[in-house]
């Protein structure tokens, strides 16, 4: 049970999350009375493992819970839809992801138009107000399939009376916002840059230390000394380059090693043994304690 628990620690709120939540709340108000046409949306853009998907999931969960509190006893509602763009997506593949999230049966006999119509009608019936689409950078609008799928997204945004939020890796350098199609997206979507957390100023360090402390408080290790991770907060930032996803990976894997090996505590030496994702390792090369032998 503890292994399962540490494999997915709770999501920690960050200033970036708070900023996204505020931006989306305002967009929901702007779009509330607009039943047709172009609605305003948000694109969360940044390097890999900076917490974009985590922010999207936390946003969806928060909005769903708020909706349930406001409208109790309506279990059939689906206020939030969350999908990821499939690799090499076509318009039919994209809208089929919508259908699968909703539990709609999708057969080969159904064409793109039929699936799209059914999805749009059902989302209207279910009261969906927030549509979250992850990995939008996978749409290569310079290729025909990507361009047509981008057009499908635009159509869905006009048909579904909801606020759309995209998440993408480095949108500014992708084809998503380029040329005519990109200009249409740029004209409707705000851009939120989800950067790694800095460690330069006192305020930066306070934010990072609070994040590390919150994650440490979630640990359920029998011999772990509270405050150890906060003590090594600067090291953790250097190891992860301020990337939340990398920090979560580092602490979760270290905790699992501590449980399986019976040490029941996380030390700096143990942290040094955990190999991180290539993006974090490329950005940060701090000196490491010697590995255990």
C-alpha positions, 0 to 999 in steps of 0.5 A: 500500500505504501508503494502505491501511495508513493508512486503517485504523491498528491499534486502540490499547488504552485504560483504557476497553477494559481495563475492558470486557475485565475486566468481560466476563471476569468475566461469562463466569465468572458465566455459564459454568455457566448453560445456560438462563434469564437470563444477565448481560450488559454495555451499553457506552453513551456519546456518538458517536465515543468508541470504543464500536464499536472497543472491541467489535471489539477485544473480539471479536478478543481473545476469538477469539484467546484461544479459538484458543490454548486450543483449537487445531486447531478452525477450525470454532469460532465463539466470537464473533458480531458484528452491528449492529442494522439501522435500523427492525429487525424480529425477522426482520431482526435474527435474519437478521443473525445468520444472515448472520454465520454464512454461513447462507442466508436466503430469503424462504420461511423465517419468523422462527421457522425462522431463529431455531431454526436460528441458535440450534442452529448457535451451540450447535454452533459453541461461541459464547460471546460475542455482540456487538451494536452500535447497540442504540440503534436499537431504539425500544421505544416502537414496536411493531417495536422492542418486538418486536425487543427481545423477540427479543433477550431470547429469543435471550439465553435460548436461546443459551448465551453472554454478550451485550454491547450497544453503544449511544449514550447508552442512559440517554436512549433508550427501551431501558431504559424501561418494563417491557421496559427494566426487564428489560434493566436487571435483567440488564445492567451499564452501562459508560459509555464517555466521551470521554477527559479532559485535566484531570489529570496522569493524564488527560494521560498517558493521552491522550499515550500514545494519541497517541504510540502512534498516531504510532508507527504512521505510515509517512511518510518526512519525518514528525518523530517526536514532532510529534503528541505535542507537539500532544497538547493541541491534538489533544484540543481538536480532538477533544474527547477522542473516540477515533474523531475522533482516529483520523479526524483522524490517518488523514486527515492521513496520507493527505493527506501521502502524496497531496500528497507532503509525507510529514509531518503538521504542526499546519497540516495537522491544522487543514485536516482537517474532523472529524465534526459531533459533534467540531466542535460540542464543540471550537472551538479556534483554528486555524492559517491554512489553506495557500494 
